[in-house]
Amino acid sequence: MSKVQKKVQAGQQVAARASIPAGTTFSMKGLATAAVAALLLTVLAYSNSFNAAFHFDDFHQVVTNPNIRHLSEIPRFFTDSSLGSSYVGVRIYRPVTFSTFAVNFALSGYDVFGYHVLNLLLHILNALLVYLIVISVPDPALDKRRHIVALAASALFALHPVETGTVTYITGRAVLLASFFCLTGLFSHMRFRAAGSLKGRLAWAGATLLSFALGLLSKEMAVGLIGLLAAYDLVFVTPGMDRKRAARALAYYIPVLAAAGLYLLRRLAVQGFATVADTRHSTGMYLMSEAKALLVYLRLMVFPANLNADYSVPYTTAPDAGVFLGVAVLALMVYLLFRIRKSNPAAAFFGLWFLVALTPESSLIPRAEVIVEYRLYLPSAGFIACIAALLMVRPLALKYQAAVAVVILSVLGVLTFGRNAVWATELTLWSDVVKKSPGSVRAHANLSQALMDSKQYQEAIQELRLGLDAKDNLTRGTVLNDLGLCYENVGLTGQAIESYRKAIEADPKISEASENLGSIYMRAGRFGEAAAVLDKAVKIDPGYTWTHYNLAEVYTRLGRDRDALREMEAALDSSPKDFLVMYKMAAVCVNNGMKAKATEYARLAVELAADPEQRKNAEALLGSIK
């Protein structure tokens, strides 16, 4: 027997072990039913989400990020991680995700409708993939009700309200894409194990690797696909094999691990770090914190009430009762999954799915946040499928199971609809967070900002005053600065100036307070005082664009055109693709007699214009220069 024949025979042996049972081949009718059910139920539950506002990272990754405004930037997303944010120094390497943002912007600009449509479409596709995976699991115990279990898992996943933190949050697109490719990769791996021909195995193996690569380029959490593949093989492929056959079966992981290694090297090269940027917390502290977070995640899956967009949970610095309870629950889960691996291998696999999918962001590598709902998105599919596999195969009359399923799905749909209403605006979102995390200074600060954005300045002043007792000088300075803005907007200029001065005293490093104080002086015609304050602000934070911008305006009013040009050059360095900076730079160049440069910058301003009004002004400036 040749080497090729031996490899084919070994592959056939593995395929026999992991093949889909006869009689459970894909039914077009069943698949169509799943598709229609997932589509109708999910669209109905998310029907009030299409106008939900931008939140959190949406602002610096989408709203103020000039790099997504041109489709021509898409190739650069794969080579330059600085294009993922408008913040100077922030590096995010998720080129596939940002490519989709560029496509959204090309189609509809800043209209949130298109962003939400694509997010929801990805969620529906993920629900269908859950159906395909569950129906493909080679567990004879599922045979009699395989389609029912798959439909239940798919529909419950599509409608569970915890998913709103990913689907309705526009930047949650990264999780949606990474999960889509992980699910596609897992399904391809299952087909790879079940394929009998060498050609088929190579095709499905290639599909798994491609999915893995695209997932990693969407969000780094896709590295968890390795754990999903391993969980599947440990439950369905390698049991009962001798060492040689197991080694041949596991040799498949060599290219998968190689792909992960290449990705980490690439990430290190373009981002400056392979995993995450430096944090203030140790791995031990993060592990203890995530042990307690596991209890919250399990509670959210079973009882999805009190969902919170910002839990603001502090790190655990020493072992306590919560840590020991979390570890005990984790150990019990592993033990139970081990016990049922033979009697109910499907449930064991799906339970492992939940645990391994949580691992990339909730284990060894410290993150800034302890609890975040979007981390549950991919793991929740495994948890839900595990429960469905445990309950739906029991000898209970189908009509009773259907009735229970309808009630549960209806409740989840209502909860999801209600949760989406919370995500509608910054004001509704942060009002909800403040109710659930009243001790969070950040929540109060964001709520006050939302009140300011909606021009409810008196309410914002009351909210900000609650934060004045904070011990953190930096936080106090920020609150005083925002108070100054509110006072300024209600016409209390004197109180605004006093508040800005107190903010500078509380934290001299807050350049925004100095910039705001300088702006008041500038508008009052007190250009000398404005120049002195803004010059200090520039020295505090040389990278803050708008301080340079305003200082340039003051110098222009004082007739110091050379100094104005210097400040605008600094502003241009920190925001090279901002319309206002480019427009102002053209005007300053005119004042300095630099007509050619002024023409160049005015043309660039026309290209960067984000709306018709900006374009009109830039074209007028360009015409006056000519």
N, C-alpha and C positions, 0 to 999 in steps of 0.2 A: 504494500500500500504506500502510495507517494505521500510526501509531506502535505501537499495541498489536500489530498483526500482525507488525511488524518485531521487536518484543521476543520474541514467541512463536517466530518463525523462528530468532532468535539462540539462544533457549533450546533449541530442538530440535536445532540444530547441536552445541551443547555436550553435550546428552543423548546424541546419536549417538556422540560421542567417548568418553563415560564410561559408556555403557550396559552392562548385563550381557549377555554373549554369549548368543545363542539356544541352547537346549539345556542351559543351566546355571541355569534358573529353580529356585526353591526346591523341593526334594522333601520332602514331608511325611515320607516314610520316612527320608530322610537326616537331617532335623532331629530326628525322634523318636529316631533312633539316637544322635545327638550328645547330646541331652538326657539319655537314659538312661545313656549311657557316662560323661558328665561327672558326673552325679548319683551313680552307684554308686561309681565310682573315687574321687571326691573325698570323699564321706562316709566311705568305708572308710579313706582316708589320714588323715582328720581325726577319726576316731571316738574317739580318746583326748584330744581337745582341749576337750571340752565342760565339763570341770571345772577347766580351767586358771585359775590365780589372777589377780587384778588385779596389774598391774605399772606401773612408770614413771608416766606422766601419768595413768593410770587413777585414781590416788588423789585427785589434786586436781581432776580433771575429772569424776569419777563418784562415787567412794566418799565423799569429804568435801564434795562440792558439793551444798548444800541446794537449789539452783535446779532440779535435775532431778527433784526429788521430787514436783512438782506439774505436772500437764498444763496448768494455767492459766498457767504461766510461758512456754509455747511462743511466744506472740506477742511476748513481751519479748525473746526470744533474737534477734529481728530488729532490735531497736532498742538493746539494751544489751549491749555486748561484755564487761562485767565479770561477767556471769552464767555465763561459760564456765569459771570456776575458783573454787575456794574460797580461793585465795591473794589477799590484798589487793593491788591495784595491777596484777594480771595481767589482760590483756585479750585475749580470743580471739573472733574474729568468724566463727563457723561455725554459724549458726543451724539449718541443716537437720540437721547432725550431732547437735547437742545436743537437737534435737526428738526424734530417734530414741532417744537415751539416756533422755529423759523417758518415752517410750512403754515402753521396756524396764523402767524402774523401776516404772511403773504396773502392769505385768503380773506382775513377779516380784521386785521389790525389789532386793536385793543378791545374789540367786542368779545366779551367773555363767552358768548354763546358757543362759538366754534371750538373753544378750548374744552368746554364741558361736554360737548357732543363727542369729541374724540376720546376723552376720558371714559365716558359711559360706554362707548363702543368697545374699548379695550376691556372694560369690566365684564361686559356681556360675553366677549370672546373667551375671557378667562373662565367664566362660568361654564361655557360649553366645553372647554378643555377639561375642566373638573369632571364633567359628565363622561367624556371619552376615556379619561384615565380610570375612573371608578368602574365603568362597564368593562374595561379591559383587564382588570386585576384577575389573575388566574387562581381564584379561590372557589372551589366547588360549592362551598357553603352559600355563596351568593347566587347560584345558578337559578333557583326558582324565582327569585325576585331581583335579579340583577338590574333590570331597567328601572325598577322602582327605587332601589337604593341609589342608583346613579342620578335619577331625576331629583330625588329628595336632597342629595348632597349639593347638586348644582343649584337648585332653587334656593336652598337655605343660605348658601354662600352668596348668591346674587342679592339676597334681600336682607342679610344681617346688617343691622345699623352700625356696627363697628367699622364697616368698610367705608362709611361716608368720610372718615378722616383721610382716606386715600382718594376716593373717587371724586368727591366734591371739592377737594383741595387741589387746585390746578397743578401745583408743583408736585403733587402726589403722582403725577404722570410717570415719574422715574420709577416708582414702586410698581405701578401698573405694567409698564413695559418690561421691567426686569422679571416680574412674576409671569407675564405672558411667555417670555422666552424660557423661563425655568419650567413652566408647565409643558411647553412645546418640547423642550429637551427631554423631560421625563417621559412623555408619551413616545417620543422617538426611541428612547432607550428601551422602553417596554416592547416596542415593535422590533427593535434590534435583537433582543433576547428571544423573541418568538419566531423570528424569520428562519426559514429552513435553508434558503440558498445563500451562497456566498455573496452574490450580487446584491441581494436584498439586505443582508447584514451590513455590507459596506455602505449602502445608500442610507440606511437608518442611522448608522454610526456617524456618518458625515453630517446628517441633519442634527444629531445631538450636539456635536462639536460646534456647528454653526450657531445653533440656538444659544449655547453656552457663551460663545464669544459676543453675540449681540446683547445678551443679558448683562454681561459684565460692562459693556459699553453703554448700557442704559443706567445701571446703578450697581455699585459694588456688592450689594447684598446678594446678587445672583451667584456668588461663589457658593452659596448654600445648595446649589444644584448638585454639587459633588456629594453632599450628605444625603440628598434625596435618592440619587442613583445607588449609593451604598446601602441605604435602608431597603430599597427594593430588592437588591441582590441578596442581602443577608436573609431576608424573609422568604423569597421565592426561588432563588437560583442556587445558592451555594449549600444549603442544608443537605446533608447526606452525601456530599461529594468527597472523594478522596483529595489529598493535597494537590496532586498534579492537575486534576480536572478543575479544582477551585482556582489554582494559579492561572490556568489558561483563561478561565472566566474573568478573573480580575485583571488580567493583562490589558484589558480594554481601558483601564484607568490611566495607563501611562500617557497617552495623548491628552486625556482630559486634564491631568495634573500638569502636564507640560504647558497646556493652554493657559491654565491659571497662573503658572510661574511667569510666562511671557507677559501676561496682563499686568501682574504686579511690577515687573521690571519697566514696562511701558508707563505705568502710572507713576512710578518713581521718577522716571525721566521727565515727564511733562508736568507733573504736579509738585514734585519735590518731596513727596512722602508716599509710601506704598499703601498704607492702611488709612490712618486718619492723622490730622495735624496734632501737635502736642496738646495734651490736656493737663489740667491741674490735679487729676485724680489717678490713683494707682489701680492696677488690675484687680487687686484684692478688694478694694473699696467698691469697684464696679461689680464684681461678682456677688458681693454681699447685697448690693442694691438691687441687682437683677434677680436674686433669689426671692426678694420681697415683691419685685415687679411681676414675677410669675404668678403670684397669688392674685394680683389685680387682673392680669390677662385672662386667667381662668374664670374669674368672676364675670368679666365682660363678655366672655363667650357664652356662659350659661345664663347670666342675668344682665343683659345689656342696658342697664340704667345708669344715669349719672355719667354719661360719656363727657369727656372733657378735652378740649382742644389744647390745653396747656396745664398739665398736672402740677408742674413746678415742685416736684418731689426732690428734697435734698438728698445728697449722697449719704449712704450709711458708712460711718467711719469705724464702727466697732460691732462685733457680733451682738445681736439682740434676739428677742423671742421671734420676731418676724423673719429674721434670717434663718433660724433653725427650723421654723415651720415651713418656709419655702423649700429648704433643702430636703426636709422630710417628705413633702408632697412630691417633689421631683423624684426622689428615690422610690416612693410608692408607685408613681406612674411607670417608671422603668421596670419595676418588678412585675406589675400587672401586665404590661405589654409582653414581657418575657414569658409569663405564664400562659397567655392566650395565643402565643405565636403559632402553635400547632392546631389548636381547636378553631381559631378564627384568625388566620394569617392576614386577611385583609384589614381587619381592625388593628392588628398589631402594626402593620405597615403604615396605616394612616396616622396612628398615634405617634410613631417615630417621625413621620413627616412633620407633625406639629412641633416636636422638640428640635429636630435638626434645622428646620427653617427659621426658628427663633435664634439659633446659635450665632450667625454672622454678626448681628447687631446687639445681642443680649448676653454676651459671655465674656471673652477675654480682652477685647479691645474697648477701652473706655470711650464713651460718647458723652456729649454735653448734657443730654437729657436722659433721665432714668426711665421714664415711662412715656412712650409715644404710641398712639393708636395705630399709625400706619405700619408699625413693625408687626402687627398681627395679621396683615392682609394675606400674605402667602401661607403662614402657619395656620390661619383660621380655616382654610380649605381642608387641610389634613384633619384638624380637630372635628369639623362638621362631618366629614366623610367617616371618621372613626365612630362617631355617635350613630350615624345612619347605619353603618355596617353592624354595629352591636344590637341595635333595636329593630331594624326593619326586617331582619332575617328570622326573628322569633315567630313561632307559630300563632300569631295573632291574626284574626280575620282581616282581610285586605280592606274591607269597608271601614273598619275601625281605624286602621292605620291611615287611610285616606282622610278620614274626618279629623284626626289629630293633626295631620300634616297641613290641612287647610287652615285650621285654627292657628297653628304656629306661624305659618307663612303670612297670614293676615295680620297677626300681631306684629311680626317683624317688619312687614311692609309699612304699617302705620307708624312704627317707631322710626323707621328710616325716613319716611316723609317728614315727620316732625323734626328729626335731627337736621335734615337738609334746610329747614326753615331757619335754624340757628346759624347756619353758615351763610345766610343771605347777604349780610353786610358786616363790616368791621364792628359796627355798633352792637348788632345782635350777638355776634360771636363773643366779643369781650365782655358784654354784660352777662352772658351765660358763664364765662370763665370766672368772673369775679364772684358770682353766687356760689360756685363750687370750690373755688380756691381763694377765699377772702383774705388770706394772709399773704398772697403773692403780690409783691411790690410791682413786678413786671406786668401782672394782669391789670392792676389799677392804672399803671402808666399807659398801657395800650388802650384801655377804655377811655382814659382822658384824651388820648390822641384821637380816638374815633369820635368822641364828642366834639373835639376841636374841628375835625374834618367836616362834621355835619353842622358846624357853626353854632353849636350849643355851648357857648363859652362859659356861661354862668354855671351850668352843670359840670363842666370840665374843671372849673375853679374849685368847686366843692370836692370833686374826686381827687384833685391834686393835693388839696390840703390834707387829705388822709395820709398821703405819703411823706409829709414833712417830718414825721416822727421817726423815719427810717434812720438807723444808725450808720449806714453806709454813706460816707460823704459824697461818693460819686453819684449815688442814687439821689441824695438830697439836692445836689447841684443840678441834676437833670430835671427834677421836679420843679425847682425854683425857676429854671430856664423856661419850662413849659408854662408855668404860672405867668411869667413875664409876657409870653406870647398871647395868653388869654387876656391879660390886662390890656395889652396893646390893642387887641381886636375889639374890646368893648369901650375903647377910648380913654382908658385910665393910663395915660402916658407916664405920668409921674410914678405911679405904682409899678409900671412895667420896668422903668429904669432902675428903680430900687430893687426889684426882684432880680433883674439881671446882675446887678452889682453884688447882691447876696449870693447868687449862684457862683459868681467868679470867686468870691471869698470862700465858699464852701468847698469848691474844687477848682483851683486855678487852671487845671488842665482841660476844662470844658471850653473848647474853642467856640462852640455854638453860641454860648452866652455872650462872649465878647463880640462875636460876629453880629448877633442880634442887637446888642447895645450900640455897636458902631453903625448899624443900619438906621436905628432911631435917630442918632445924631446926624446922619447923612440926610435923612428926609427932613430934618428940622433945619438944615442948612448950616449945621455946626461941623463944617468939614475938617477943621483942624483937630477937634476932639475925636471925630470919627476916624481920621487917619491914625491917630495915636492908639486907639483901642484896637482897630483892625490890624495894625502892624504887630501888636502883641499876640493877637489871635493867630496870625500867620506863623509866628515863631513857635507857638504852642503846637500847632498841627499844620505843618507845611503841605500836607497832602490833601487838605480840605479845599476843594475846588471853589466853593462859593465865597469863602473869605477872600481869596485872591481876586475873584470876580468883583466883589463889592469894593475892595481896596482900589482896584483899577478904576472903578467908577468915581471914587472920591478923588483920586489923583487927577483924573480927567477934569473934574470940576475945579480943582486947584490949579489947573494949567500945567501939571507935571506929567506931560505926555510920555516922556521916556520911562518914568517910574510906572505909569499905567501899562506901558508895553511889557515891562519886565513882569508885572503881576499877571498879565494875561498869558504870557508864555508859560508861567508856572501853572496857571489854571488849565492850559491846553495840555500840559504834560500829564496831569492827573485825570483829565476827562477829554481825551483826544477825539471823541465821537459824539460830543454833546452839542446840540444845535445852538443853545444860547451862548455857550463859550465860543463856538466858531463865529457866530454872528457878531458878538462883541469884539472878538479879535480883529475882524475885518474893519470895524469902526475905529478901533484904536490905531490900526495901521494907517488908516486915512489921515488921522490927526498927526501921525508921525511922517507924513509925506511918502509912505511906502505903498504907492498905488498898485504895483504888480502883486505884492503880497496881499493887499486888501482884496483885490479881484479874486485871487486864488482862494482865500478864506471865505469870501462871499459865495463863490460857486460851491464850495464844500458845504456851506450852511444850507444852500438850496437842496442839495442831495440828502442832507440829514433831517430836513423838515419832516415832522411827524404828522402835521395836519395842514389843511389849505391856508390857514391864517399865517402859520410860520413860513410856508413857502412864499406867500404873497409879500411878506415883510423882507425876506431874504432877496427875492427878485427885485424889489424896490431898491434895496441897498446896492445890489449889484448894478442896477441901472444908473443910480446916482454916481457910482464910482466911475463907470464908463463915460 
